[in-house]
């Protein structure tokens, strides 16, 4: 299978994965006791959020002028702020900082490059249920800023994902979600498709 065809096929697979996550989250919600799901009287609407998050990224491969380029698996950490404009709608911005590891395989010679990557993103989350424990869908866009290595550029990124949110208390919450994330280096033949697993914990006031 060609790399270009594999990249094109990635979007439908991500869509099926997001649907699968949502189905599993809804099934899990049905098992949570009603007392554990009950929202406090205030709910989420009108509250600001401040949270920390960690991200594990599963890399991808593409080509640059016929030469294989791999984005290796990596970890990142960061912070985010958000606002619940409604019980079901949350606007949030995040900044993640990590290390991007690139491997270039040219004519049997492997060359590696490490760059610092800073990823600011703006996201919109849709909490499907008006409950403390709810599945959610998220979409967003931002940038990947590479610096400190041979890869030194800023690229547009966009993504879609799904996960679960648990409002542990009236002022504490936990989120776990999957997100598919696309971006393209300046000289690359195709986009990278990164699969990310994220966890966030924060305050809600």
N, C-alpha and C positions, 0 to 999 in steps of 0.2 A: 504494500500500500504506500502510495506517495505521501510525503509530509504534507503537501498542500491539501490532499484529499482528507488526510487525518485531521487537519486543523478544521476543515469545513464540517466534518462530522462531529466535532467536539461540542458545538452549540446544542444539537438535539440531545446528546448524552447528558449535558448539564441540565437541560430542561427536565429530563426524566428524573435526574437525581434530586432536583429541587422539589418536584412533585412527590417523590418518594419520602423525602424528609418531612414535608407537610403532612402526608398521610400518617406517617409514624407519630408525629407530634400530636395530631388530632386524636389518634388512638390512645396515646399516653394521657392526654388531657381527660379523656373519658374515665380513666382509672383513678384520677386524683380525687380524693374525697371532696365533697362540696364545701366543707368547712375550710379546707386548704385553698380552695379556688376563690373563695369569697373576697371581693375587693373591699377595701376600707371605704368609708363614706365619701372621702375626697376623690378616690381613684387617681388616675394618672394625669388627667387633663389639667393644663395650666402649670405643670411642674417642670422645673429645670432638672437636668441631670449632669453629673460629673462622674466619669468612670475611667478605670484603667483597663487595658486589654492586652492580650497576647495573641499572636498569630503564628500558625505553622503553615508554611507554603510548600506545596508539591509542585516542582518545576515542570518545565516543558522544553521541547526542542524546536528549532527552526533553522533556516538556512540564510547565509550571507554570501551571495555570489557563488552558490553551489557548495559552500563549506558549511559543515554541521556546527551549529552553535547551541549549547545547552545551558539553560538556567537551572541551577541546582536547587535542591530542597533547602529550606532555610527557616529560621525563626526571626520574629520581630516583636517589639513591644511598643506600647504607646499610651496615649491618653485621648479622651473624647469628651465632648460636651454636647448636650442635646436639650430639646424642648418638646414637650407633648402638647401640640396645638389642639388635639382632641384625644378622647380616650383611646382611639385606635391608630392615630397618626403621630409619628415621632420624627422630627427633623434632627439630625445630628451630624457633627463633624468630628473627624478623627485624624490624628497624626501618628504614624508608625515609623519607627526607626529600626533598621536592621542592616544586615550585610547581604549583598547580592554576589553570588558566586557564578561566574560564567566559565564555561569550558568550550574551547574552540578546537575542533579536530580537523587539521589541514594536512592532507597528504601523509597521513599516518603520524603526524606530530601533534601532540596534545598541548595546548597552551591554556593556562588558567589565569583568570583575572578576578580580583576581589574589589568591590566598590561599596561604599556606604550608600544605602538607599533610604530616602526620606519620602514617605507617602502620605500627603494630605488628601483627604477625601470628604465629600459631602454626600450624605445618604438620607434616604427617606424609608422609614420602616412602617409597615402596615401590620398592626397587631390584630389578628383575625378575631379574637374573642375579647369581650369586655370582662376579663377575669384576671386574677393575679397570675395564673399560669396559662400561657397562650402561645400557640405557634405564631410566627410572623414571617412576612416576606420583606426583603430589602432590595433596593436598587440604589446605585450611586455612581459617581464619577469623581475623578480627581487627577492627580499627577504622580509620577514616579520620578524622583530627582536623584540621579546617580552622580556621585562625586567621589574623588579620592582614588580613582583607578583609571585604566585605559578607557573604560566606558564612563564618559563624562557628558551627560545630556539630561534633558527633561522631556518626558513622554506622557501623553494623555492616556488615562486608563479609565475603564468603565467596568461595571460588574452587576451581577444579580445573585441573590442567594435566599436562603430560608433557614429558620432555626426555631428555637424555643426561648421564651422569656419567662422568668419567675420573679414576681415581686415578693420577695421574702418577707418584707415588712412594709409599712407605709413609706419608709424612707430608704429602703435597700432593695437592690435588684441584681439579678444574675441573668446573663444572656449567653447562649451557646449557638453558634450558627456556622453553616457552610456558605462560602461565597466563591463563585467563578469570576475570574478577573482577567481582562484582556488588555494587552498593551503591545506596542510595536517599536522596536529600536529603529533609529533613523535609516540604517543601511540594510535592515533585515528584509527577506523576501515575504515573510508572513508574520502574523501576530503571534505572540506567546499567549497561551491559555494557562493561567495559574489556578490551581485548586487550593483554596485556603480554608483552614479550620480555625475558628476564632472563639475566644471566651472573654467576656467582659463582666466586671463587677463594679458597682458604683452606688452613689448616693442620689436620692431623688427628693427635691424640696420644692 
